[in-house]
Amino acid sequence: MRDRFVIGNWKLNGGLAANALLLDALSVGVVEKSGRSCGVCVPSPYLAQVQAALKDSFIGWGSQDVSRFESGAYTGDVSAGMVAEFGSRYALVGHSERRAIFGDTEDVVAGKFGLALRAVLTPILCVGESLPERESGKTEEVVWRQLQAVVVAHGVSGLSRAILAYEPVWAIGTGKTASPGQAEDVHAFLRGKVRALDKAIGDQLSILYGGSVKKSNAAELFGMPDIDGGLIGGASLVAEEFLGIWNAL
Ligand code: 13P
């Protein structure tokens, strides 16, 4: 059995008071289930708050990015080591918003992935195609190119300590979820590529789906054979929605 996850990505949202209410509701509502993990990836200034609020709960936490550098004159960056100091378990790397808005190239993402591993964080590597790429039949080529950059840099063994997330860009924040079949096709493709390199690692790799997951569509998505949970944006900010998604896992 592969490990299954529901991970929230708060993006650039939150505030001390609102976070406290949400974290309270989650620490009461997320009931432990074996083989399943729950987490929240928060803006880095809130890591201390989240650590204090969740330390006795079953929920893990982490950051939404890490610096491509370890330390030094890189104003504004937050290193993987700093994120780890707050008891974090996870770090997102290669989210499509980082790639598209902040210019993270495949090499940069691979570097961040390596630094997250070195800090003993579990990188959650995000891959996904844009709408024009899907419409021109390039989905598999794009997601494999994004994954391959990490495999080339860190070996397939790097994936044995990571989580993969398929997030089609056209489904993020749009309310337009990939159908369970569309998502499953890409998940099965990605797993097949990893299995071809190392069968055991491919079989064990948890692949999460992200893009407009809500409590109303989570069960159907999570029921697909190669979908091992979800990476949740907007719905992770609403306790009732996020708990509904957790309960669907
Ligand atoms: P939404 O759930 O808001 O579509 O965002 C998905 C996402 O980008 C999670 O990383």
Residues whose N, C-alpha, C, O or C-beta is under 5 A from the ligand:
A	BS01	13P	N9 A171 I172 G173 T174 G210 G211 S212 V213 L231 I232 G233 G234 A235
